[in-house]
Amino acid sequence: MHIKSPSPSNGSLLKIAVEELTKQGCSVTVSDLYAMQFEPRATRNDIVGHLHNSEAFNYGVETWEAYKRGCLSEDLVEEQKKVREADLLIFQFPLFWFNMPAILKGWMDRVLVQGFAYDFSKIYDGGLLQDKLSLFSFTTGVSQEIYSKEGIGGDIRYVLWPMQHGIMHFCGVKVLEPHICYAPENVSEEKRKEMLAAWTQRLKTLWKEEPINCSPEWYFK
Amino acid sequence: MHIKSPSPSNGSLLKIAVEELTKQGCSVTVSDLYAMQFEPRATRNDIVGHLHNSEAFNYGVETWEAYKRGCLSEDLVEEQKKVREADLLIFQFPLFWFNMPAILKGWMDRVLVQGFAYDFSKIYDGGLLQDKLSLFSFTTGVSQEIYSKEGIGGDIRYVLWPMQHGIMHFCGVKVLEPHICYAPENVSEEKRKEMLAAWTQRLKTLWKEEPINCSPEWYFK
C-alpha cells in the first residue's frame, strides 16, 4: 500500500522545520501520521487486555484507567513518549473543513488521554503538559481575505479556538502564534518561495517568542 | 475484532431518533461509523485506478477528478448516495476536544468532495446540497455553565462554527438548532431520562422548525 500525504506544500514546510531546528542543535522527532498509517479511530483496541468496565464501554474512562495501569496500545505509548520528551510541538497540516484533517484529530483524541495530558482539576493553566509550547502551522485552500471578520470564512482565529484553546490550552500547553500559509496552491512560484523563506526566518528566532495570551479576547475581540 | 462506539448515551439518542422518525413515516438510514469501521484517513486509496496527476498528489484535486470520472472508492460512493437521498442529516456524537471525533471528521473530509458537495462558485448559499437540512446532536463531558461566554470553555456556539458554518453551510446545507446533552454521565438517572424524553419530544415537531440564521452574528454576538 502506497500512501502519500494530501498536500505537497506541507511536506516542504515540515522539511524546513526539521532542517532549521536541527541546525540550531535541537533534537527533532517527526511523527509523519500518513507514513505511519496512524489509526485515528478511538476504539476499545486502544486498551490492551481487560476493560475496567466491560458492561458499558466509555472511551475516556477506559483510556484513563489503561494509562494508569500501563495498558494503552503501543502506538499511543510511543506518541506519549515523544510528547513527554518535547519542549515544543509543531502541528503541520493542510486545513480541511475549518479544522485539522481527521488523522491529526485522531492523534489528539487518542494520545492526549486523562492522566497523561490533564486530570481532574489539572486543566488549562494547571494542565499536565505545562512545560511545553505548541505551534499550529497550516496551509489553507483559500485566501487570507476570506478568513477575515468581513470575509465569508470569518476571522481565522475562530478556527483556532477549538485547537489552540480547546486542546492545547486545556492540557496546559502554551501556544505560539500560528503560522499560516494562505492558499499556497493558488499563488505564484515566487510567492510560494517567499512563504517558505518566511517560515525559515521565523524558526530562527522561534525560541525568543512569547506565547499568545490564550483568552477569549485573543480569539473573539 | 469487536469495536464499540465510545459513549453509550449517544447510542440511546441515535435509537430514539431512528424510532421516532420511523414512526413518523420517514425512511431512516443509519451510518454507524464505528460499526462500519469507517476509514477516516484521506489518502490516495480513495481514488480507484490512475491519478489525474501522479507527480504531485493533491487530495482535493484528485477526489474532485475521481468524482467526475466515477472513480471514488466504494465506501465514499455509498455514503454520497445516502446523502443525496436524504432530506435531513443528523450527526450524533460525543464531543471530543471541542469537536467531532476523528472518525466523523474523516467522514466530512472524505465524503463531501468537490463536485459532489460544492464546486467553484457553488459554495455557502449556493452550495450543491441546498435542498438538505442538518442537525448536530451531541453529548459533552462537562456542564453547560462551562460552555458559556463566562465559562472557561467559552460559548458552545464557538465550537459549532467550524462544523455548522465551515462544513454544512459551506455546502449549502441548512442548519437546525443543535441538540446538546450536557454531561449526561455526571447527572442523575432521572435527569438522563429527561434528556432522552426531550429529544423524543423535539423530534416530534422537527419538520416544523426553521433553520438558524447561519451568520457570524448567531455564533459571536
Interface residues (C-beta under 8 A of the other chain):
Chain A: M1 H2 I3 K4 S5 P6 S7 P8 Y34 Q37 F38 P40 R41 A42 T43 R44 N45 A56 F57 N58 Y59 G60 F96 W97 F98 N99 M100 P101 A102 I103 K105 G106 M108 D109 R110 L112 I123 Y124 G141 K149 I152 G153 G154 Y158 V159 W161 P162 M163 H165 G166 I167 F170 E185 P216 Y219 F220
Chain B: M1 H2 I3 K4 S5 P6 S7 P8 Y34 Q37 P40 R41 A42 T43 R44 N45 A56 F57 N58 Y59 G60 F96 W97 F98 N99 M100 P101 A102 I103 K105 G106 M108 D109 R110 L112 I123 Y124 G141 K149 I152 G153 G154 Y158 V159 W161 P162 H165 G166 I167 F170 E185 P216 Y219 F220
